[in-house]
């Protein structure tokens, strides 16, 4: 049995936070939809059931098959998961007279229980539910209560099965990380051995086994993900890795030349391909963001297919896909509620006879950076802000033209250069400018203008799953606004985006 944790997702907004907290304990975990439980359950030493926006009493509530899990593998059921075990294993769940949402305190912790070792009574927890567990499941033993919730935590006698009504993964639960540690280490017996060094060693060996003597073509973007993926592949297969950096015409100002220069001395075999005209033709007349993403993804594949044909016997396409890409592209409730598609997630067309290799597919962004440090990659490169795969195409709302790209490149350059000059860049997760599909009246000198509007966006985040807008100094915003309007012809108004994710996304499209 391996040292892994399985998280079954019921559609909770907090599921990714559970994974992050487990990873912070240096324990590997995977998120799977509740209706696609992995067949190789022997790979997992513990299972966590997430919360859910559903009520267990509704007809369409998630109904996982736990026959091979409950009583067989240590199980921690969170919120909906705890209610599910009560509802379908001999207990009952009823609507609560008091909807408990937000902070609460465990007023009673009953007995000497390993799950609560080191956690004091009256500890603050975070609740988010409108139902309550009226009766515990068969052999259920109450472990903790709050003033309003009698069965806030329980275990099932004779099993390593626990249910908690609160969310240990959120920041507001004071000892949530300790509770997870108690369950994973002291109940399930997992080891804290999933480190960047361990990941590098294991992944390089896996790549050697998977790719063998095969050749891999990989697209570099100049960003963290593709760079770390390339260095890992290079460590595994050496000269059989062929890196291509494509100028899609939607990069930041002067980025094509600067990125190629950056890769010199890294020992990577890199070829620059200028396909900007081809991408702009593919985007001509498109304004819908999903159509733009699909057009860019299709063109990327075509360019790579052309380049792969120039090489002999290439079998694999390497990609820098990371876990948030995968999570946002696969929904518990099906494709109808997918937030957005990702150009680097999914299969390839039949005509492209390449297999996909994604060495970072199960890592969050901060984990990618730690792996990069382990590999000795330059800190300045690892500190670069994320940049969307479709580039400026999804920061130009509406149709794409060469003129609009040029305007946005200039605006973005003023903004990013300003952040570096003010020593703000490293305190920000991601920043960029958006060209809006509106024009506004302005006055320059004695003349009336009717020109474009740009929005500036800067957010702080850990992994991009959630994000808060950054309260940049007003003096900085004033300076940048003046520089943009004075230096970028065609722009006469600058606004600043103060929305967080959720409900907004980081990018506007």
N, C-alpha and C positions, 0 to 999 in steps of 0.2 A: 504493500500500500504506500502511495506517495504522500508527500507532505503538502497536500493541496486542500483548498476550501471551495465548496460549491455554493454559490449564491443563487437562489431561485427568485427570479424577478416577477412580481405581480403588477408591475406598472407604477411603482412608487417613484415620486420625484427624488427620494432619498437613496434609491438603490445604489447609485454610483458612489455615494458617500460611504456606504457600508464597505464597498470594495476598497476605497481609499484608506479607510481606517484599518482594515485587515492588512493591506500592503504596508502601512506605516509600522506595523508590528514585524515587518520582514517575513511575512507569511504570504505565499502565493495563493491567489484566489481567481475564480472565473465567474462571470455573470452569465446565466442561461435563462431564457424564458421558461416559465413554469410548465408550459406545454411541450417543451423540447428538452426533457431531462436526459443528460448524457447516458449512454448505455454502459459505459465503463465506470460504474460507480465505485469500483474498487480503487480508482485513482484518487478518491477523495477521503480524507480523514474526518471531515466535519461538513455540515450543511447548515446554511442560514436561509430562512424564509423571510422575504422582504415585506414591507407594508404594501398598501394598495389603495387607490382611490375608490375601489368597490366596497360594498358591504357584503359580508358573507351570507347575508339573508336574501340577497337579490338572485334572481334566476340566472343571470349571466355572470355570476361571480366566478373568478378563477377557481378551478377544481383540479389540483395536481394529483398525480398518482404517487402516493408516498409509501406504498407497500414495501418497497425495497430500501426505504430510508428510515422511516420512523421505527425506533427500537433496534435498528441495525447499525446506524451511524449516528454519532453525537449530533444533535439537532437543536438549533436555537431559532425559535419562531418569534419574529418581531411584529408587533402591532396586528396587521391583518393576519399574519401567519399564526400568531397566538390565538386569535379569534377563530381561525379556521380549524385548528386542532380541537378547540372547545366545541365548535358547532358540529363537527363530523366524527368526533371520537367520544361520544357519550355525554358531553356537556351541552351548554346552550348559550346563545348570544342574543341579547335584546337591545332595542333602541334605548339609549341613555336619556334620562331625564335632564341631565346636564351635559351639554356637549363640551368635552374636555379638549381644549386646544391651547398649546403653549406650555408655559412653565408649571410644574407641579412638584411636590416633594413626597418622597417615600416616607410616610409617617410611621410605618411599621415594617420592619424587616424581621421575618420570623426564622429563628433557628440559626445554627451554625452551617451555612450553606456556602459551598465553594464558589458559586457564581457571584456572591456578594462579598467575597473575602476582601477586606481592606476598604469597603465602602460603608461610610457611616449612615446612620439613620438621619432623616431629614435632608438627604442629598437631593439636589435639584435634578429633575428629569424633564424631557420634552415629550408632551403628548400631542397626538393628532388623530382624533377619532370621535365618531358620534354614536357608535355602538359600545356596549359594555359586555364583558363576560359575566353572565348571571350565574352559571354553574360550570365548574371546572370539568375537564374531560375525565374519563374513567381513570382511576388511580391518581388523579391530580392532587397535588399538595401545594397549598398556597404558601408563597415565599415572601411576598411584599404587598403592601397596600398604599394608597394615598387617601387623602381626606374624602375624595369623591369616588375613587375606584377601589372596590374591595379586592378584586383579583388583578392587581397590577403586575404580578409576576408569579409563576408557578413552575413546578417540575412534575414529571410523571414518574411515579414510583416504579422501580425496577428497570428504568430506562435512563439513558443520558439524553433526555429530551426536556427542553426548557421553553417556556413561553413568557414573553414580556410585552406588556401593553405599550410601553414607551419606546422611544427611538434612541439607542445608545450611540448611533453614528453621528448625530448632530452636535454641534458645538455646545448647545445650551444644556445638554446632559452632562453634568459636571464630571462624573466618573464613568462615562460611557466607554472610553478607551480601556479602562481597567476592567470593566465588566467583560468586554470582548476578549481581553487578554486572559481573564480567568477562564472563560469558556474554551477558548482555542488551545491554550497551553495547559491549564490545570485539569480541564475536563477531557478534552479531545486528545491531548498529548502531542500537539504539533510542535515542531522545532522552528526557531526564529533564524532560518538559514537562507532566506531568499534575499540576497544582497546583489548590488551591481556586479561585483566580481563573480558571484555564482551565476548570474544571468549571462554574462559574457562567456564564461567557460561552457555553460550548458548550450547556449545558442550557437556558438561557433562549432561545437561538435555536432549539433543537430543539422546545421547547414552543410557540413561536410558529408554527413550521412545522406541527407536529402538530395543535394545537388551533385555530389560525387565529382566526376571529371567534367560535368556539364558547364556550358557557358551561360552567363547571366548578363542581360542588358538592363541597366537601371537608369531611371531618369533622376538627375540631380536638380534641385531647385535653388540651392544655396541656403536652404533653411536647415533647422536642427534635425528634423526627422529623416530626410533623405540622406543627409550627411552621415548620421550615426548608422543608418542602415547600410550605407556604402562601406563604411570602415569595418563594420562587422562582417559583411560579405567578403571584403578584401582580405580580412584576417583568416577567413575560412578557405577561400578558393583562389586568392592571389590574382594572377594574370588572366584568369578566366572571367573576371568581372570587367565589363565594358560600360563605362558611365557616359551618359549623354546629358548635356545641359541645353535645353531648348529655349530659345528666345521666342516666346509666343506673342511678343508685341505688347504684353500686358504687365510687364515687370515694372519695378520702380526705376526711377531715373538712373541711367548708366549702370544698371545692375548686371546686365549681361557680361560686360567686360570686367567689372569688379569681382564678380563671383568666379569667373574663370581664373582670374589672377589669384583669388583666395585659395583655390584648390591646388595651385602649384606647390610642390614641396610636401604634399600629403601622401604621396605614393600612389595616388589613384590615376587610373587610365581614363582621362576625361576628354570628350569631344564636344565642342560647341556647335550647335546647329541653329541658324537663324531662319525660323519659319514664321516670322511675324506677319508677313503678307498673307500667308495661308490661313492663319487663325482669324485675322480680320475679315477675310472673305467669308469664312465659315460663320462668323457672327453677324454678317451684314443683315440688317433689318430685324434682328431678334431683340425683343425687349423683355420677354418673360424670363425670370431668373433661372427656372428649371431648364428651359430650352437653351439658355446660354451655357449652363453647366454641361448639359448633354453634348452640345456642339463642341465645346472645348475638350471634353473627355474623348469624344469620337476623333477629333483632330489629333490629340495627343497620341492616341492609339495608332492612327494612320502614320504619323511621323515616326513613331517607334518601329512600326512594322517596316517602313521604308529603310530605316537605319539598320534594323536587325537583318534585313536581306543583304545588306552590304557586308555583313559578317558571316563567317562560315560556321554552321552547326550550332547556332544559338538555340537553346532549349527553354530558357527561363526569362521571365520579366520580373525584376525586383522592384518593390514598391515600399514607400515609407509610411504605409498605413499604421495608425496608432489606435488605441482602444476607444477614445471618444468618437473617432470616425465610425467605428464599427457599431458602437452603442446607438449613435444618433441615426444610423441608417437601418437599424433593425428594431422594430417595435414589438412589444408584447402583444399588441392588439392588431397587428397586421400592417401592411404598407399604407393604409388609408390615413394613418396618423403620423407617418414619418415626417420629421421636421423639414429635412432637406436631403437630397441625395449628395453623395460624395463621389467625386470623379475617380478616386482611387480605391473605391470599395466595390467589389463585385467581380463578375467574370469577364471574359474577353470574347469578342466575336469569333465565330467559327473559323473565319479565314486567317485569323492570327494564331498560328500554331505554337503558342508559347504557354508554358505553365507559370503560375504566379508563385513568388516566394516573398513573404512579408515578415521579416525578422522582428519587427517592433509591434506586431499586431495586437499584442496583449499588454502593452505598456501605456500608462498615462504620460502626459508631456513632461512633468517634472522627473519621472522615472527615466525617460529618454535622456534628459540632461545629465542625470547622475551616471547613467551608463556611458554617455559621451565623455564625462570626466574620467571614468575608469579606463576608457580607451585612449586617453591623452589628447583629446581634441581641444583645440584652442578655446579658452574661456569666452573670448569675444564672439566667436562663431556660435557657441552654445547659448550665449545670452541674447541672440537675435530674437526679436519678436516673431511670433507665428505670422505667416503670410498665407492667404487663401490660395489653394491650388489653382482656381480659375483666375487668380491675379486681380487686376484692376477691373476686369469685366463685371464683377459683382459689387464693385464700388462705384460703378457708373450706372446709375439707375436709368433704365430705358435703353435705347439703342446705342451701339458702340460705333464711334467714328475715330479716325486717327487724330482729329483735332481734339476731341474730348479726352482721349488717352494722354495726349501731350499736356493739356491743361491740368489734368489730375496728377500727372507725374511731377509737375512743377509745384503744385500745392503740397503734395505729399513730401517732397524734398524739403520744403521750407519747414513743415511741421516736424518731421523726424530729426532734421538737423538742429532745430530749435530745442527739442527734447534733450538731445545729446549735449548741446551747449549749456543748458541750464542744469545738467546733471540729473535729469528726471527720467531718462530712458530706462535705466536699470530697475527703477521702482515700478515700472508699468509692465503688465503682461502683454498687451497688444495695443497698438495705436495705428491710426490711419485716417485718411480723408475720404469723404464720399461726395461725388458730384451729383447734385440733385437735378431732377428733370424740370426745374422751374427757373424762371428768371425774375429779377426784381429791379425796381426803379432805384437809382442812386444818383448822386451828384458828385462829379469830379471837376474841380475848378468851378467854372460857371456853366458847365455843360451837364445836361441830363444824360444818364446812362441807363441801359436796360440790359443787364448782364447776368451771368450765372451765379448760383448760390452753392457753396460747399459747406459740408458739415464735418467737424472734427470729432474723432472718437478715441477715447483712451480708457482702458479698463484694467482692473486688477483681478487676478484669478490665480488658482493653483493648477488647474488642469483644463480650463475652458468649458467645463460642464456647467458651472455657474460663474458669474462675473459681476462686479460692482464698478460703476463709473468712477473715474479718478477725479477728485476735486483739485484740479490743476490751479496753481496760483493765478489770480486774476491779472496780475501784471504780465505774466507769461502769455496768457490768452490774448491780452491786448496787443502785446508786441507781435505775436504770430499773425493775428488778424490784420494788423497794419502792413506787415511784410507781404502777406499773401495778396492783399488788395493792391498794394503799390507795385508788386513785382510780377504778378501773374495776370497777363492781359486776358480780359474776358470774365473776370470774377470781381463782383462788387459787394458781396455780402458773405460773411462767415458766421456760422452758428456752431454751438457745442452740444453734443448729445449727452444727456444726463439720465439715460435709462439703463437699467441693470438687466442681467439675464438670470432667471426669468423675471419678467414676462417677455422682454425683448431678447433677441439673439445678439451675438457680438457683431457679426456682419449684418448689413441692412438687407441683403438678399441671400 
